[in-house]
């Protein structure tokens, strides 16, 4: 059994009735028992952004900032130890 969203039902079956028809998902057949309208999608928050834990957001920020600082400072420190004429020399 399956419940389709309104957009999925329209793209699969056009203007025909979707209830009672069959759809194949991952090599498995399902019988459509309903079509969810936009009101149901709004009530169940199906179209919203996924919830994120605050700790994961901070962890991602600090890991990204650390990688940026490390891979930005290392070449700069290395280049500062070179002779400017040699560093800018092009072969």
Jmol script that loads the backbone (N, CA, C; Angstrom):
load data "model"
ATOM      1  N   UNK A   1       0.842  -1.168   0.000  1.00  0.00           N
ATOM      2  CA  UNK A   1       0.000   0.000   0.000  1.00  0.00           C
ATOM      3  C   UNK A   1       0.887   1.232   0.000  1.00  0.00           C
ATOM      4  N   UNK A   2       0.421   2.287  -0.650  1.00  0.00           N
ATOM      5  CA  UNK A   2       1.202   3.512  -0.742  1.00  0.00           C
ATOM      6  C   UNK A   2       0.277   4.715  -0.760  1.00  0.00           C
ATOM      7  N   UNK A   3       0.768   5.803  -0.212  1.00  0.00           N
ATOM      8  CA  UNK A   3       0.091   7.096  -0.298  1.00  0.00           C
ATOM      9  C   UNK A   3       1.035   8.010  -1.059  1.00  0.00           C
ATOM     10  N   UNK A   4       0.561   8.553  -2.165  1.00  0.00           N
ATOM     11  CA  UNK A   4       1.376   9.418  -3.006  1.00  0.00           C
ATOM     12  C   UNK A   4       1.073  10.875  -2.711  1.00  0.00           C
ATOM     13  N   UNK A   5       2.049  11.722  -2.957  1.00  0.00           N
ATOM     14  CA  UNK A   5       1.814  13.151  -2.925  1.00  0.00           C
ATOM     15  C   UNK A   5       1.057  13.564  -4.173  1.00  0.00           C
ATOM     16  N   UNK A   6       0.450  14.729  -4.122  1.00  0.00           N
ATOM     17  CA  UNK A   6      -0.364  15.193  -5.242  1.00  0.00           C
ATOM     18  C   UNK A   6       0.478  15.364  -6.507  1.00  0.00           C
ATOM     19  N   UNK A   7       1.689  15.899  -6.369  1.00  0.00           N
ATOM     20  CA  UNK A   7       2.549  16.104  -7.536  1.00  0.00           C
ATOM     21  C   UNK A   7       2.997  14.768  -8.130  1.00  0.00           C
ATOM     22  N   UNK A   8       3.321  13.799  -7.272  1.00  0.00           N
ATOM     23  CA  UNK A   8       3.742  12.483  -7.771  1.00  0.00           C
ATOM     24  C   UNK A   8       2.601  11.782  -8.489  1.00  0.00           C
ATOM     25  N   UNK A   9       1.396  11.872  -7.932  1.00  0.00           N
ATOM     26  CA  UNK A   9       0.240  11.240  -8.572  1.00  0.00           C
ATOM     27  C   UNK A   9      -0.039  11.873  -9.927  1.00  0.00           C
ATOM     28  N   UNK A  10       0.088  13.194 -10.007  1.00  0.00           N
ATOM     29  CA  UNK A  10      -0.162  13.879 -11.276  1.00  0.00           C
ATOM     30  C   UNK A  10       0.888  13.517 -12.318  1.00  0.00           C
ATOM     31  N   UNK A  11       2.153  13.391 -11.899  1.00  0.00           N
ATOM     32  CA  UNK A  11       3.188  13.066 -12.880  1.00  0.00           C
ATOM     33  C   UNK A  11       3.119  11.607 -13.325  1.00  0.00           C
ATOM     34  N   UNK A  12       2.661  10.714 -12.441  1.00  0.00           N
ATOM     35  CA  UNK A  12       2.573   9.299 -12.809  1.00  0.00           C
ATOM     36  C   UNK A  12       1.315   8.966 -13.603  1.00  0.00           C
ATOM     37  N   UNK A  13       0.179   9.535 -13.194  1.00  0.00           N
ATOM     38  CA  UNK A  13      -1.100   9.133 -13.777  1.00  0.00           C
ATOM     39  C   UNK A  13      -1.825  10.255 -14.511  1.00  0.00           C
ATOM     40  N   UNK A  14      -1.255  11.447 -14.537  1.00  0.00           N
ATOM     41  CA  UNK A  14      -1.909  12.562 -15.220  1.00  0.00           C
ATOM     42  C   UNK A  14      -3.207  12.931 -14.536  1.00  0.00           C
ATOM     43  N   UNK A  15      -4.269  13.063 -15.321  1.00  0.00           N
ATOM     44  CA  UNK A  15      -5.568  13.434 -14.752  1.00  0.00           C
ATOM     45  C   UNK A  15      -6.382  12.219 -14.331  1.00  0.00           C
ATOM     46  N   UNK A  16      -5.873  11.012 -14.573  1.00  0.00           N
ATOM     47  CA  UNK A  16      -6.582   9.792 -14.164  1.00  0.00           C
ATOM     48  C   UNK A  16      -6.541   9.636 -12.647  1.00  0.00           C
ATOM     49  N   UNK A  17      -7.503   8.900 -12.121  1.00  0.00           N
ATOM     50  CA  UNK A  17      -7.562   8.625 -10.682  1.00  0.00           C
ATOM     51  C   UNK A  17      -6.399   7.719 -10.285  1.00  0.00           C
ATOM     52  N   UNK A  18      -5.660   8.092  -9.244  1.00  0.00           N
ATOM     53  CA  UNK A  18      -4.494   7.317  -8.814  1.00  0.00           C
ATOM     54  C   UNK A  18      -4.858   6.211  -7.834  1.00  0.00           C
ATOM     55  N   UNK A  19      -5.926   6.407  -7.055  1.00  0.00           N
ATOM     56  CA  UNK A  19      -6.304   5.431  -6.034  1.00  0.00           C
ATOM     57  C   UNK A  19      -6.733   4.137  -6.713  1.00  0.00           C
ATOM     58  N   UNK A  20      -6.187   3.033  -6.228  1.00  0.00           N
ATOM     59  CA  UNK A  20      -6.491   1.730  -6.799  1.00  0.00           C
ATOM     60  C   UNK A  20      -5.493   1.283  -7.848  1.00  0.00           C
ATOM     61  N   UNK A  21      -4.684   2.198  -8.342  1.00  0.00           N
ATOM     62  CA  UNK A  21      -3.667   1.846  -9.337  1.00  0.00           C
ATOM     63  C   UNK A  21      -2.442   1.289  -8.622  1.00  0.00           C
ATOM     64  N   UNK A  22      -1.493   0.795  -9.386  1.00  0.00           N
ATOM     65  CA  UNK A  22      -0.283   0.207  -8.820  1.00  0.00           C
ATOM     66  C   UNK A  22       0.941   0.991  -9.278  1.00  0.00           C
ATOM     67  N   UNK A  23       1.917   1.127  -8.386  1.00  0.00           N
ATOM     68  CA  UNK A  23       3.197   1.768  -8.706  1.00  0.00           C
ATOM     69  C   UNK A  23       4.314   0.809  -8.313  1.00  0.00           C
ATOM     70  N   UNK A  24       5.420   0.884  -9.049  1.00  0.00           N
ATOM     71  CA  UNK A  24       6.558   0.013  -8.774  1.00  0.00           C
ATOM     72  C   UNK A  24       7.691   0.857  -8.193  1.00  0.00           C
ATOM     73  N   UNK A  25       8.140   0.481  -6.997  1.00  0.00           N
ATOM     74  CA  UNK A  25       9.232   1.178  -6.318  1.00  0.00           C
ATOM     75  C   UNK A  25      10.260   0.134  -5.907  1.00  0.00           C
ATOM     76  N   UNK A  26      11.492   0.285  -6.388  1.00  0.00           N
ATOM     77  CA  UNK A  26      12.575  -0.656  -6.063  1.00  0.00           C
ATOM     78  C   UNK A  26      12.169  -2.108  -6.316  1.00  0.00           C
ATOM     79  N   UNK A  27      11.674  -2.367  -7.494  1.00  0.00           N
ATOM     80  CA  UNK A  27      11.283  -3.711  -7.923  1.00  0.00           C
ATOM     81  C   UNK A  27      10.140  -4.308  -7.103  1.00  0.00           C
ATOM     82  N   UNK A  28       9.395  -3.480  -6.386  1.00  0.00           N
ATOM     83  CA  UNK A  28       8.262  -3.934  -5.567  1.00  0.00           C
ATOM     84  C   UNK A  28       7.018  -3.156  -5.997  1.00  0.00           C
ATOM     85  N   UNK A  29       5.915  -3.865  -6.206  1.00  0.00           N
ATOM     86  CA  UNK A  29       4.662  -3.233  -6.597  1.00  0.00           C
ATOM     87  C   UNK A  29       3.867  -2.829  -5.358  1.00  0.00           C
ATOM     88  N   UNK A  30       3.293  -1.614  -5.403  1.00  0.00           N
ATOM     89  CA  UNK A  30       2.457  -1.103  -4.319  1.00  0.00           C
ATOM     90  C   UNK A  30       1.133  -0.630  -4.892  1.00  0.00           C
ATOM     91  N   UNK A  31       0.059  -0.824  -4.134  1.00  0.00           N
ATOM     92  CA  UNK A  31      -1.267  -0.346  -4.528  1.00  0.00           C
ATOM     93  C   UNK A  31      -1.487   1.009  -3.876  1.00  0.00           C
ATOM     94  N   UNK A  32      -1.875   1.993  -4.673  1.00  0.00           N
ATOM     95  CA  UNK A  32      -2.107   3.346  -4.168  1.00  0.00           C
ATOM     96  C   UNK A  32      -3.430   3.362  -3.417  1.00  0.00           C
ATOM     97  N   UNK A  33      -3.376   3.759  -2.147  1.00  0.00           N
ATOM     98  CA  UNK A  33      -4.594   3.818  -1.331  1.00  0.00           C
ATOM     99  C   UNK A  33      -5.015   5.250  -1.042  1.00  0.00           C
ATOM    100  N   UNK A  34      -4.183   6.225  -1.439  1.00  0.00           N
ATOM    101  CA  UNK A  34      -4.558   7.609  -1.196  1.00  0.00           C
ATOM    102  C   UNK A  34      -3.586   8.575  -1.840  1.00  0.00           C
ATOM    103  N   UNK A  35      -4.063   9.816  -1.971  1.00  0.00           N
ATOM    104  CA  UNK A  35      -3.247  10.901  -2.504  1.00  0.00           C
ATOM    105  C   UNK A  35      -3.264  12.023  -1.474  1.00  0.00           C
ATOM    106  N   UNK A  36      -2.085  12.415  -1.007  1.00  0.00           N
ATOM    107  CA  UNK A  36      -1.965  13.467   0.004  1.00  0.00           C
ATOM    108  C   UNK A  36      -1.949  14.823  -0.686  1.00  0.00           C
ATOM    109  N   UNK A  37      -2.857  15.682  -0.286  1.00  0.00           N
ATOM    110  CA  UNK A  37      -2.922  17.023  -0.837  1.00  0.00           C
ATOM    111  C   UNK A  37      -1.952  17.959  -0.142  1.00  0.00           C
ATOM    112  N   UNK A  38      -1.915  19.218  -0.563  1.00  0.00           N
ATOM    113  CA  UNK A  38      -0.981  20.168   0.042  1.00  0.00           C
ATOM    114  C   UNK A  38      -1.273  20.442   1.521  1.00  0.00           C
ATOM    115  N   UNK A  39      -2.533  20.293   1.950  1.00  0.00           N
ATOM    116  CA  UNK A  39      -2.859  20.526   3.356  1.00  0.00           C
ATOM    117  C   UNK A  39      -2.168  19.500   4.245  1.00  0.00           C
ATOM    118  N   UNK A  40      -2.172  18.236   3.836  1.00  0.00           N
ATOM    119  CA  UNK A  40      -1.518  17.193   4.625  1.00  0.00           C
ATOM    120  C   UNK A  40      -0.011  17.406   4.660  1.00  0.00           C
ATOM    121  N   UNK A  41       0.555  17.803   3.540  1.00  0.00           N
ATOM    122  CA  UNK A  41       1.994  18.048   3.500  1.00  0.00           C
ATOM    123  C   UNK A  41       2.371  19.187   4.434  1.00  0.00           C
ATOM    124  N   UNK A  42       1.538  20.219   4.518  1.00  0.00           N
ATOM    125  CA  UNK A  42       1.820  21.343   5.413  1.00  0.00           C
ATOM    126  C   UNK A  42       1.677  20.926   6.874  1.00  0.00           C
ATOM    127  N   UNK A  43       0.701  20.075   7.179  1.00  0.00           N
ATOM    128  CA  UNK A  43       0.487  19.650   8.562  1.00  0.00           C
ATOM    129  C   UNK A  43       1.586  18.722   9.049  1.00  0.00           C
ATOM    130  N   UNK A  44       2.108  17.894   8.181  1.00  0.00           N
ATOM    131  CA  UNK A  44       3.129  16.934   8.592  1.00  0.00           C
ATOM    132  C   UNK A  44       4.535  17.468   8.389  1.00  0.00           C
ATOM    133  N   UNK A  45       4.665  18.686   7.885  1.00  0.00           N
ATOM    134  CA  UNK A  45       5.965  19.313   7.662  1.00  0.00           C
ATOM    135  C   UNK A  45       6.821  18.483   6.711  1.00  0.00           C
ATOM    136  N   UNK A  46       6.189  17.917   5.683  1.00  0.00           N
ATOM    137  CA  UNK A  46       6.920  17.095   4.726  1.00  0.00           C
ATOM    138  C   UNK A  46       7.819  17.938   3.830  1.00  0.00           C
ATOM    139  N   UNK A  47       7.477  19.207   3.620  1.00  0.00           N
ATOM    140  CA  UNK A  47       8.256  20.019   2.708  1.00  0.00           C
ATOM    141  C   UNK A  47       9.231  20.942   3.398  1.00  0.00           C
ATOM    142  N   UNK A  48       9.363  20.876   4.707  1.00  0.00           N
ATOM    143  CA  UNK A  48      10.226  21.790   5.441  1.00  0.00           C
ATOM    144  C   UNK A  48      11.676  21.349   5.457  1.00  0.00           C
ATOM    145  N   UNK A  49      12.495  22.177   6.065  1.00  0.00           N
ATOM    146  CA  UNK A  49      13.904  21.856   6.211  1.00  0.00           C
ATOM    147  C   UNK A  49      14.093  20.824   7.318  1.00  0.00           C
ATOM    148  N   UNK A  50      15.061  19.958   7.179  1.00  0.00           N
ATOM    149  CA  UNK A  50      15.289  18.974   8.242  1.00  0.00           C
ATOM    150  C   UNK A  50      15.822  19.651   9.501  1.00  0.00           C
ATOM    151  N   UNK A  51      15.451  19.130  10.642  1.00  0.00           N
ATOM    152  CA  UNK A  51      15.911  19.683  11.908  1.00  0.00           C
ATOM    153  C   UNK A  51      17.384  19.342  12.114  1.00  0.00           C
ATOM    154  N   UNK A  52      18.130  20.301  12.625  1.00  0.00           N
ATOM    155  CA  UNK A  52      19.550  20.100  12.884  1.00  0.00           C
ATOM    156  C   UNK A  52      19.833  20.328  14.359  1.00  0.00           C
ATOM    157  N   UNK A  53      20.674  19.502  14.913  1.00  0.00           N
ATOM    158  CA  UNK A  53      21.103  19.659  16.291  1.00  0.00           C
ATOM    159  C   UNK A  53      22.110  20.804  16.358  1.00  0.00           C
ATOM    160  N   UNK A  54      21.996  21.638  17.383  1.00  0.00           N
ATOM    161  CA  UNK A  54      22.879  22.796  17.514  1.00  0.00           C
ATOM    162  C   UNK A  54      24.341  22.363  17.610  1.00  0.00           C
ATOM    163  N   UNK A  55      24.613  21.267  18.301  1.00  0.00           N
ATOM    164  CA  UNK A  55      25.994  20.793  18.437  1.00  0.00           C
ATOM    165  C   UNK A  55      26.590  20.409  17.090  1.00  0.00           C
ATOM    166  N   UNK A  56      25.790  19.803  16.214  1.00  0.00           N
ATOM    167  CA  UNK A  56      26.289  19.433  14.886  1.00  0.00           C
ATOM    168  C   UNK A  56      26.618  20.661  14.050  1.00  0.00           C
ATOM    169  N   UNK A  57      25.818  21.711  14.195  1.00  0.00           N
ATOM    170  CA  UNK A  57      26.076  22.945  13.453  1.00  0.00           C
ATOM    171  C   UNK A  57      27.393  23.560  13.917  1.00  0.00           C
ATOM    172  N   UNK A  58      27.604  23.651  15.234  1.00  0.00           N
ATOM    173  CA  UNK A  58      28.848  24.212  15.757  1.00  0.00           C
ATOM    174  C   UNK A  58      30.051  23.350  15.377  1.00  0.00           C
ATOM    175  N   UNK A  59      29.906  22.036  15.452  1.00  0.00           N
ATOM    176  CA  UNK A  59      30.994  21.142  15.084  1.00  0.00           C
ATOM    177  C   UNK A  59      31.377  21.324  13.615  1.00  0.00           C
ATOM    178  N   UNK A  60      30.388  21.395  12.739  1.00  0.00           N
ATOM    179  CA  UNK A  60      30.662  21.583  11.311  1.00  0.00           C
ATOM    180  C   UNK A  60      31.355  22.920  11.063  1.00  0.00           C
ATOM    181  N   UNK A  61      30.919  23.966  11.769  1.00  0.00           N
ATOM    182  CA  UNK A  61      31.538  25.282  11.606  1.00  0.00           C
ATOM    183  C   UNK A  61      33.000  25.255  12.041  1.00  0.00           C
ATOM    184  N   UNK A  62      33.274  24.697  13.219  1.00  0.00           N
ATOM    185  CA  UNK A  62      34.640  24.702  13.731  1.00  0.00           C
ATOM    186  C   UNK A  62      35.565  23.790  12.930  1.00  0.00           C
ATOM    187  N   UNK A  63      35.072  22.674  12.441  1.00  0.00           N
ATOM    188  CA  UNK A  63      35.896  21.815  11.593  1.00  0.00           C
ATOM    189  C   UNK A  63      36.222  22.532  10.286  1.00  0.00           C
ATOM    190  N   UNK A  64      35.236  23.182   9.690  1.00  0.00           N
ATOM    191  CA  UNK A  64      35.470  23.908   8.437  1.00  0.00           C
ATOM    192  C   UNK A  64      36.434  25.067   8.643  1.00  0.00           C
ATOM    193  N   UNK A  65      36.255  25.811   9.734  1.00  0.00           N
ATOM    194  CA  UNK A  65      37.147  26.933  10.019  1.00  0.00           C
ATOM    195  C   UNK A  65      38.566  26.443  10.283  1.00  0.00           C
ATOM    196  N   UNK A  66      38.716  25.349  11.007  1.00  0.00           N
ATOM    197  CA  UNK A  66      40.047  24.806  11.303  1.00  0.00           C
ATOM    198  C   UNK A  66      40.756  24.362  10.031  1.00  0.00           C
ATOM    199  N   UNK A  67      40.045  23.674   9.167  1.00  0.00           N
ATOM    200  CA  UNK A  67      40.642  23.234   7.904  1.00  0.00           C
ATOM    201  C   UNK A  67      41.053  24.442   7.072  1.00  0.00           C
ATOM    202  N   UNK A  68      40.212  25.464   7.020  1.00  0.00           N
ATOM    203  CA  UNK A  68      40.546  26.668   6.265  1.00  0.00           C
ATOM    204  C   UNK A  68      41.763  27.378   6.809  1.00  0.00           C
ATOM    205  N   UNK A  69      41.858  27.474   8.127  1.00  0.00           N
ATOM    206  CA  UNK A  69      43.006  28.147   8.738  1.00  0.00           C
ATOM    207  C   UNK A  69      44.282  27.343   8.514  1.00  0.00           C
ATOM    208  N   UNK A  70      44.214  26.036   8.734  1.00  0.00           N
ATOM    209  CA  UNK A  70      45.411  25.200   8.581  1.00  0.00           C
ATOM    210  C   UNK A  70      45.920  25.238   7.147  1.00  0.00           C
ATOM    211  N   UNK A  71      45.037  25.039   6.187  1.00  0.00           N
ATOM    212  CA  UNK A  71      45.476  24.987   4.797  1.00  0.00           C
ATOM    213  C   UNK A  71      45.654  26.369   4.184  1.00  0.00           C
ATOM    214  N   UNK A  72      45.325  27.416   4.920  1.00  0.00           N
ATOM    215  CA  UNK A  72      45.621  28.770   4.466  1.00  0.00           C
ATOM    216  C   UNK A  72      46.900  29.302   5.071  1.00  0.00           C
ATOM    217  N   UNK A  73      47.158  28.980   6.338  1.00  0.00           N
ATOM    218  CA  UNK A  73      48.338  29.490   7.036  1.00  0.00           C
ATOM    219  C   UNK A  73      49.590  28.719   6.630  1.00  0.00           C
ATOM    220  N   UNK A  74      49.498  27.421   6.464  1.00  0.00           N
ATOM    221  CA  UNK A  74      50.681  26.611   6.139  1.00  0.00           C
ATOM    222  C   UNK A  74      51.382  27.092   4.862  1.00  0.00           C
ATOM    223  N   UNK A  75      50.685  27.280   3.748  1.00  0.00           N
ATOM    224  CA  UNK A  75      51.392  27.773   2.552  1.00  0.00           C
ATOM    225  C   UNK A  75      51.931  29.191   2.736  1.00  0.00           C
ATOM    226  N   UNK A  76      51.232  30.019   3.520  1.00  0.00           N
ATOM    227  CA  UNK A  76      51.702  31.382   3.736  1.00  0.00           C
ATOM    228  C   UNK A  76      52.985  31.396   4.558  1.00  0.00           C
ATOM    229  N   UNK A  77      53.051  30.578   5.597  1.00  0.00           N
ATOM    230  CA  UNK A  77      54.268  30.496   6.416  1.00  0.00           C
ATOM    231  C   UNK A  77      55.418  29.935   5.593  1.00  0.00           C
ATOM    232  N   UNK A  78      55.130  28.950   4.790  1.00  0.00           N
ATOM    233  CA  UNK A  78      56.163  28.347   3.946  1.00  0.00           C
ATOM    234  C   UNK A  78      56.680  29.354   2.911  1.00  0.00           C
ATOM    235  N   UNK A  79      55.773  30.124   2.318  1.00  0.00           N
ATOM    236  CA  UNK A  79      56.179  31.110   1.320  1.00  0.00           C
ATOM    237  C   UNK A  79      56.936  32.267   1.957  1.00  0.00           C
ATOM    238  N   UNK A  80      56.627  32.583   3.210  1.00  0.00           N
ATOM    239  CA  UNK A  80      57.319  33.702   3.853  1.00  0.00           C
ATOM    240  C   UNK A  80      58.777  33.378   4.147  1.00  0.00           C
ATOM    241  N   UNK A  81      59.132  32.120   4.200  1.00  0.00           N
ATOM    242  CA  UNK A  81      60.526  31.753   4.458  1.00  0.00           C
ATOM    243  C   UNK A  81      61.362  31.743   3.180  1.00  0.00           C
ATOM    244  N   UNK A  82      60.733  31.848   2.021  1.00  0.00           N
ATOM    245  CA  UNK A  82      61.458  31.837   0.749  1.00  0.00           C
ATOM    246  C   UNK A  82      61.923  33.235   0.377  1.00  0.00           C
ATOM    247  N   UNK A  83      62.938  33.280  -0.467  1.00  0.00           N
ATOM    248  CA  UNK A  83      63.399  34.542  -1.034  1.00  0.00           C
ATOM    249  C   UNK A  83      62.333  35.025  -2.014  1.00  0.00           C
ATOM    250  N   UNK A  84      61.908  36.298  -1.941  1.00  0.00           N
ATOM    251  CA  UNK A  84      60.839  36.775  -2.829  1.00  0.00           C
ATOM    252  C   UNK A  84      61.150  36.609  -4.313  1.00  0.00           C
ATOM    253  N   UNK A  85      62.386  36.822  -4.711  1.00  0.00           N
ATOM    254  CA  UNK A  85      62.748  36.681  -6.121  1.00  0.00           C
ATOM    255  C   UNK A  85      62.593  35.225  -6.548  1.00  0.00           C
ATOM    256  N   UNK A  86      63.008  34.303  -5.700  1.00  0.00           N
ATOM    257  CA  UNK A  86      62.885  32.881  -6.016  1.00  0.00           C
ATOM    258  C   UNK A  86      61.421  32.447  -6.006  1.00  0.00           C
ATOM    259  N   UNK A  87      60.635  32.969  -5.054  1.00  0.00           N
ATOM    260  CA  UNK A  87      59.228  32.582  -4.937  1.00  0.00           C
ATOM    261  C   UNK A  87      58.420  33.053  -6.136  1.00  0.00           C
ATOM    262  N   UNK A  88      58.764  34.213  -6.691  1.00  0.00           N
ATOM    263  CA  UNK A  88      58.012  34.769  -7.817  1.00  0.00           C
ATOM    264  C   UNK A  88      58.608  34.386  -9.167  1.00  0.00           C
ATOM    265  N   UNK A  89      59.695  33.631  -9.174  1.00  0.00           N
ATOM    266  CA  UNK A  89      60.353  33.233 -10.418  1.00  0.00           C
ATOM    267  C   UNK A  89      59.470  32.264 -11.193  1.00  0.00           C
ATOM    268  N   UNK A  90      59.351  32.519 -12.490  1.00  0.00           N
ATOM    269  CA  UNK A  90      58.550  31.664 -13.365  1.00  0.00           C
ATOM    270  C   UNK A  90      59.465  31.072 -14.413  1.00  0.00           C
ATOM    271  N   UNK A  91      59.375  29.782 -14.599  1.00  0.00           N
ATOM    272  CA  UNK A  91      60.239  29.136 -15.590  1.00  0.00           C
ATOM    273  C   UNK A  91      59.588  29.103 -16.930  1.00  0.00           C
TER     274      UNK A  91
END
end "model"
wireframe off; spacefill off
backbone 0.3
color backbone group
